[in-house]
Amino acid sequence: MRSNTCYENYSSPIIFASNFVSISIYTIGALVIYQIGILWIFLYLIYILFLELKLLKTACTTCYYYGKLCAFGKGKLSSLFFKKGDPNLFIKRKITWKDIVPDFMVSVIPIIAGIVLLIIDFNWWLLAGVIVLILLTSVGNGIIRGSLACRHCKQLELGCPAQQLFNKTKH
């Protein structure tokens, strides 16, 4: 459900909660991957860093919240490292499922690795990690985006390619 209140800058508790979920997913994913070996955790963390920098450079520089505090604080962070882009590019951008697969892989890779490791050598801690990762990825992200972030987003009002992908209406 969409709120009538759009935030010019999100509050610290929302930014904290949003980043807590993301960082928890990254950390648990890294701990699962660590079971395979140190090289794999390094590659996994480089992959996450690449995705985050790509987001800051491409999406955040053209977003309404560039230089402001979005629900993740990335608009302000992006403005520290990259020049402002054309806001019309954000609105005109078309996102497909293919575009978001790399983001999903941040959770899918450690979940699959965890399941394989559980089959090879069952471990209660690993099982707990995989379950928490699944819950954070699904329920956690759903709450953050549905109740805290997108619900009060000014960019959503102006035009959001992700909104168009996830909420396509059937004609």
C-alpha positions in Angstrom: 0.0 0.0 0.0 1.4 3.4 -1.0 1.6 6.1 1.6 0.7 9.7 0.8 3.8 10.8 2.6 7.0 11.0 0.5 10.2 11.6 2.4 12.6 14.3 1.2 15.2 12.6 3.4 14.7 9.2 5.1 15.2 9.0 8.9 18.3 7.3 10.5 16.2 4.4 11.8 14.9 3.5 8.4 18.4 3.8 6.8 19.8 1.7 9.7 17.1 -1.0 9.2 17.5 -1.1 5.5 21.3 -1.4 5.6 21.1 -3.9 8.5 19.2 -6.3 6.4 21.5 -5.8 3.4 24.7 -6.1 5.5 23.3 -9.2 7.3 22.6 -10.9 4.0 26.1 -10.1 2.8 27.7 -11.3 6.1 25.7 -14.5 6.3 26.3 -15.2 2.6 30.0 -14.6 3.2 30.1 -17.0 6.2 28.4 -19.7 4.2 30.8 -19.2 1.3 33.7 -19.2 3.7 33.0 -22.9 4.3 34.1 -23.5 0.8 37.4 -21.6 1.1 39.0 -18.2 1.6 39.4 -17.6 -2.2 35.6 -18.0 -2.7 34.7 -15.5 0.1 37.1 -13.0 -1.5 35.5 -13.4 -4.9 32.0 -13.2 -3.3 32.9 -9.9 -1.5 34.4 -8.5 -4.7 31.2 -9.3 -6.5 29.1 -7.5 -3.9 31.4 -4.5 -4.0 31.1 -4.4 -7.8 27.3 -4.5 -7.6 27.2 -1.8 -5.0 29.6 0.5 -6.9 27.6 -0.1 -10.1 24.4 0.9 -8.3 26.0 4.0 -6.9 27.4 5.1 -10.3 24.5 4.2 -12.6 21.2 4.4 -10.7 21.9 6.6 -7.7 23.5 9.4 -9.8 20.2 9.8 -11.7 17.8 9.2 -8.8 15.8 11.9 -7.1 17.6 11.1 -3.9 21.1 11.9 -5.3 22.8 14.0 -2.6 19.9 13.1 -0.2 19.2 10.4 2.2 17.2 7.7 0.5 16.0 4.6 2.5 19.5 3.1 2.1 21.5 6.4 2.4 23.0 5.7 -1.0 22.0 9.0 -2.6 24.2 10.9 -0.2 27.0 8.3 -0.6 26.8 8.4 -4.4 27.2 12.2 -4.4 30.5 11.9 -2.5 32.0 9.8 -5.3 30.2 10.5 -8.6 28.8 13.4 -10.5 25.0 13.9 -10.8 23.5 12.4 -13.9 20.4 13.2 -15.8 17.3 12.4 -13.7 15.3 11.7 -17.0 17.6 8.7 -17.5 16.4 7.1 -14.3 12.7 7.4 -15.3 13.3 6.2 -18.9 15.4 3.2 -17.9 13.7 -0.1 -18.5 14.6 -2.9 -16.1 14.0 -6.6 -17.0 14.3 -9.7 -14.9 17.6 -10.3 -16.6 18.9 -7.0 -15.2 18.2 -8.0 -11.6 19.5 -11.5 -11.7 23.0 -10.4 -10.6 21.4 -8.8 -7.5 19.5 -12.0 -6.7 22.7 -14.0 -7.0 24.1 -12.3 -3.9 21.7 -14.6 -2.0 21.2 -17.4 -4.4 24.9 -18.4 -4.6 25.4 -18.8 -0.8 22.0 -20.5 -0.4 22.9 -23.1 -3.1 26.4 -23.5 -1.7 24.9 -23.9 1.8 22.5 -26.6 0.6 25.2 -28.5 -1.2 27.5 -28.3 1.9 24.6 -29.5 4.1 24.2 -32.5 1.9 27.9 -33.3 2.0 28.3 -32.7 5.7 25.2 -31.7 7.8 25.8 -28.9 10.3 23.1 -27.2 12.4 24.9 -23.8 12.3 25.1 -23.9 8.6 21.4 -24.9 8.3 20.5 -22.0 10.6 22.6 -19.6 8.4 20.9 -20.8 5.2 17.4 -20.5 6.8 18.2 -16.9 8.1 19.6 -16.0 4.7 16.4 -17.2 3.0 14.2 -15.3 5.5 16.2 -12.0 5.3 16.2 -12.2 1.5 12.5 -12.8 1.2 10.7 -11.5 4.3 13.3 -9.0 5.4 13.7 -7.4 2.0 9.9 -7.5 1.5 9.3 -5.6 4.8 12.1 -3.0 4.1 11.0 -2.3 0.5 7.2 -2.7 1.1 6.8 -0.9 4.4 9.8 1.4 4.8 11.5 2.3 1.5 9.3 2.3 -1.5 6.2 3.3 0.4 7.6 6.8 1.0 9.8 7.2 -2.0 9.5 10.4 -4.0 11.3 8.7 -7.0 8.5 6.2 -7.1 6.1 9.0 -7.6 8.2 10.5 -10.4 8.8 7.1 -12.1 10.6 4.0 -11.0 11.7 1.2 -13.4 11.8 -1.4 -10.6 8.2 -0.5 -9.7 7.2 -0.9 -13.3 8.9 -4.4 -13.4 7.5 -5.7 -10.1 4.0 -4.2 -10.3 3.0 -4.7 -14.0 -0.7 -4.4 -14.4 -2.4 -6.7 -16.9 -4.3 -5.0 -19.6 
